[in-house]
Amino acid sequence: MLCLAGLPTMGSMASSSSIPPQSAGPAAPPAKPDPEALLIDIYKDLGANRLREAQAKADALVATYPTFRLGHLVRGDLLLMHARPVRNFGAMADGPQDKLKELRDEAMVRIRSLQEKPDPRLIPKAVLQVGDDQKNILVVDTSRSRMYVYENQGGELKYQTDYYISQGRFGANKAKEGDQRTPIGVYYVNNRIPGPKLPDFYGTGALPLSYPNEWDKRNGRSGYGIWLHGTPSDNFSRPPLSSDGCVVLANPDLQSLYSTAEVGKTVVVISQHVQFVDKGEWNKQREAATAMLEQWQQSLENADGDKTLAYYSNDFRSAQGENLSLWYSRQQKSMNGARFTSVKLRDVSLFRYPGGPEDMIVSTFTQESAVGKSKNAIRKRQYWVKEGSQWKIIYEGNA
């Protein structure tokens, strides 16, 4: 436990928000203390040699969350410290070593989340633009076993909270069915399954994701059934590497996500290492990506076929596997010689794609097109890659 002495003090971890004044009225029932906050406070007390305070908080932690196994482990170590020195987590010599290792791994991941907590003023580099119809964005960092939750406030991302998560038993970068890895990419919540319709194993609910997406399919990645879901009723949390590929959260955290997730709109970006940028850099990258898409839209509206075609990569493949020549010919044939009189894009989202080529952007939008008095709206998705200094579309299809 002496290794915890270097943890930040409470003074250096000031809250980013103040508590609003309470109006008069009936007293609300006291909220449960946050289990991770209690755990972190225990670590800090240990680092400052405040054994008595740490013990009281550990007692409160397991009393409030009796299925939090890591809490019981820490409390056991604290009790043992009254008899002899304890120099690591899970000091019991006769305990199952595989289970103790899993709990130690969880403890260290949670400690790192405190030490490496990103500045809430920074923005995930992968999120370039969110659509007007998207309320929140979920960003998963598998290297930190962490999910960051952002809210769309007038087109700008505002940090809300973050959660500990478990991932695939063999880590990230899923390639095939049964490899017990979590996929890397940009996915959408495509269903909501309440807890009563699920076995207890999945906890209080599940949010299935759109794996495999278009890029996964193009690259031959197989498998299915990648969900955000909760934990069994007898276990508050799971070790960092423990699922068959799903992203697993504690039930209270899953319920918070479940209450706000929107099918077809809530995006989950899963990355092996999330990078954060300041608002100035974010604005710069967002404007460049927006300009890229607007130039393509203008070429459609101007009926400049050669210029439009120049925005597509020679490596283009459609959802049906067509090359650029076959796909573009089919698109032109469907128009039957007609030309767009106007093309507008709305509810545009732009994400820098994790785990793809170094420079790849996925755009999703509703394209509103008019041909004379006839109007049509279609939801589209494009994948753009950088070839030299030019951005090119490598995939386009219905979303």
N, C-alpha and C positions, 0 to 999 in steps of 0.2 A: 504493500500500500504506500510505501514511502516514495514510489515513483510518481505519485500524484501531487507532490509538493509544488511542482512548477505550474499548476493550473492557475488561470486568472482569478483575481479576487472579485467579490461581488461588486466592489466599487467600479472596477473596469468593465463591468458587464451591464451598464445602465440600460434600462428599458427604453425602447425607441418610441414608446407611446405612453401618455399619461392616463390616469384613471379619471373618467368624467365624473362630475359631482352627481350624486344620487338624488332623485326627486323624492319627496315625501310619499309614503304609501306603505302597504303591507311589505314586510321584510321578505325578500326572496330566500328560498332555501340556499344554504351555502354551497357554492360550486365545489366539485371535487378538485383537489390540488392536481396540477399536471404531473404525471408520474415521472416524466423525464426531467422536469425541472427539479423535482425532489431528489432524483438520483444525482443530478449534477451538483446540487447543493451538498449532498453527502460527500461527493468526491472533493469538493472545495474544503469542507470541514476537515476531512482527513488530511488534505494537503497542509492545512493550518494547525494540525494537531489538536483539533477540537473534537475529541472522541465522544464526549458526552452528547454534544449537539448532533453529531453524526448518528449516534445510536438512536436518539429520539426521532430523527427524521426517517431512519430505516424502519423503526417500529411503525410509524405512521404510514409509510409507503406500503408495507405488506398488509397492514390492517385495511387500507383503502383498496388495494389491488392485490387480493390474495392469490391470483393466478400469475402474478409477475415473477417468474422464476429467477430472473437476474436480481430482483429486489431481495428475494430470500437468500440468494448466494451472498450478496453484500452484507445483509444483516447477520448471516452466519459467521462471516469473517470478522465482523465487528464484535460479536460475542466471544469469538475465539481470542481476539486481541486482549481480552481481560486476563487471559491465562498465559499467553506467550506471544512473541513477535509474529506478525503476519506480513509477508513480503510480496505476495502476489494474490490475485483473485482466486477464490476457490481453494483455500489452503488445506482442505480436508484430504488426507492421504488415501483414504479408502473409498473415495467417491469415484463414480464412473468417469474415466478420463476423457472419453469422447464427448460426453455431455458437458463436463467442466470446460473443455476447450471451446465448445460452441458458446457457452455463456461468457467466457473470457473474451472471445472474439466480439460478441455483442457489446460488452462493456467498453472495449477499446474503440469500436466504431462510434459509440455514443460520445465518448470523451473527445475523439477527433472532431465530431460535429460541433462541439463547443469551441475547440481551439481554432478551427478553420471556418467558422461561421462567416458566410459572405456578408459584406456590407449591404444592408437592405436597399440602399440607394442605387446599387449597381443592377444591371439588367442582363439576363442570360443572352449570350452572343447569338445563340441559335434562333431566338425569337425576334424576327425583323419587323413584322407587322401582324396585328391581330385584326380579324374582321369585326365590323360593327355588331355582328350577331353572336360574337363569342364573349361569354361573361368571364371565363377564367381559363388559365393555362397551367398545366401540371408539368413540371420539369424534374426528371429523375436523373440523379447522378449515381451510377452503380459503384463507382470507386469509393464513394462516401456512404453508400447505403442510405441515401437521403432523397426525399422528394420535396421540391420547393413549389409553393402554391402562389400564383400571381393572379390578380384581378385586373380586368380590362376597365380602365377608368378613362373614358373619352379617347380611346386609342393609345393610351399610355399604360404601361405595366406598373402595377403597384404590388410590392411584396406583401403577402398576407401572413404566411406561416410556413413551417417546414416540418416534415415527419420522418421518423426512422422507418426504413423499409427493409424487407428481405427480398432476395432475388434468387435466380436459379442456382442449383447446387454446384454447378460447374462454372458459375459466373455469367458473363454477358456475351453478346455477339452470337445469337442463335443462328444456326445454319440448316439444321435438319430436325425432323420430328424425332422426339425422344432423346435429344442431346442434353436435356435439363439445363438449358441456358436461356437467359432472358434476351429478347431481341433488342437491337439498337436501331432507332429510327424515329419517324414522326407518325404517330397513330391517333386515331379518333376513337372515342367511346362509342360503341355501336349497339349497346344494349344496357339495360338496367335489370338486375335480377335481385329481388328482395330476399333477405335471409330465410324466411319461412319456406321458400321454394327450393332451398338448397340443403345438402347435408351439413351437419354441424362443422365439418372440416373447413368450410369456406367462411365461417363466421357470420356476421350480421348482414352480409350482402356481397354482391359482385358487380363489377363494371367491365364487361368483356371489351377487348380492344380489337382494332381492325388489322391484326396480324394474320396472315402475311399481306402487306400492302403492295402497291404496284411495283415498287422497287425490289421488294423481297422476291416477288414472283419472277421478275425479269432475271434475277440472279440465282434462281433455282432454290430459294430457301423454302423449306417445307415445314409442316407442323400446323397446329391450330390451337384454339382454346387458351390464348394468353389473356389473363384477366388481372384486374386490380381486385383483390378480395381480402377479407378479414381472416381472423384466426379462430381455431376451435375454442369453445367456451371454457375449457380447462387450461388455456395457455394465453397469457396476455400478449406475448410477442414471440417471434421465432428467430432463430439465429440468422446472421446476415446471408449465408449461403445455405438455403434449405428448401427452396421450392422446386417444382418441375419446370420452371420458366416464368411463372407468374410473378407479379409484384405484390407482395403481401404487406399489409399494414395492421396495426392494432385496431381492434373493432371500433373504438371511439373515433379514431382518425378516419377509418373507412366510412363511417357514418357521416362525418362532416363532408367528405368528398361526394358521397352518394346524394346528399341533399341538394347539391348545387350542380352536379354533372348533367349535361344535356346531350342526348343521343345525337350523333352526327355533327356536333359542334365543339364539344370539349376536346381539346387536343392534349395528348400526352407525349412529350418529347423525352425519349430515353437515350442517354448518352453515357459513355464510359467515363468521361470527365467533363463536367460543365464548366465552360469559361464565362466569365462575367466582364462586362464593359461598362464604362460610365455613359451618362446620357448623351454627351457630345458625340462620342464614337458611335453609339447606337443610332442616333439621328443620321449621321453620315452614311452608315451602311444601309439603313432603311431607305433613305432617299435614292441611293444608287440602285437598290433592288426595285423600288417602285418605278424609277425611270425606265429600267429594262423592260418591265411589263407594259408600261404605257406606250413605249415605242412599238412593241409588237401589236398592241391594240390599234394604234394609229395606222399601221400598215394595212390591217384588215379593213378599217373604215375607209381608207383611201383607195381600196381595191388595187393595191400594188402587189400583184402576185409574185413577181420576182423578189421584191424586197421582203415580203412575208416569208417566202420559202427560204430566204437567206438566214432567217432566225432559227432554222431547224438544223440539227446535227446530222451528218451522214450516218451516224450510229443510231439514229432514231428507230424506235420500235413501238408499234401500237400495242394495245392490250391484246389484240388478236395475232400479234407477232409480225405484222406487216412492216416492210421497210418503208423508208420515206417516200419513195416513188409511188408504190402501190397505195399507201395511205392517203397521200396528198391527191392522187388521181381520184380516189373514191370520194374525198371531201368535195372536190370540184364538181364531180358528176352529180352529187346530191344537190348541189346548188342549181343545176340545170341552166347554167349560163347567167343566173341572176347575180346581182351584186348588192352587198350590204349598203344601205343608205346611212346607217348609224350603228356603232358598236360601243356599248358602255359596259364597264366592269364594276360590280359592287360586292360588298362583303368579302373583300380581298384579304387573304392571310398569306404571309410569306415567312418561311422557316429555312434557316440554313440547316441542311440535313446532316445529322451526326452519323458517322460510320460509313458514309458514301465516299465518292471522290473528295479530294481536299476542298474543292469549291463546287458545291451543289446546292441549289435552292429549290424547294418545292413550293409551288404557288397553288392556291385553291381560291376559286371565285365563281360568281354567277355572271355569265356573259349574256347581256341583253342585246339582241340584234334585231334590226328592222330591215326588211326588204320591201320597199314601197310602203304600203299600209299594213303589211303583215309583220307581226312582231313575234319573237321567240325568246325564251329564257332557258338557259341550260347551265347546270353546275359542272364546272370543269376542274381538272387538276393537271398541272404541268410539272415536269422535273427539268430544271435547267442546269447545265454544266458549263464550266468555263473552258473554252478551247483557245489557247493562246490568250489574247486580250479580249475575246468576244464571248458573250454568253449565248448558248445555243440550247434549244429545246430537244431533249433526248427522249421524252415521253409526253404524250398528251391523251387524255381520255375523260370520260364522264366521271364525276365524283359522286 
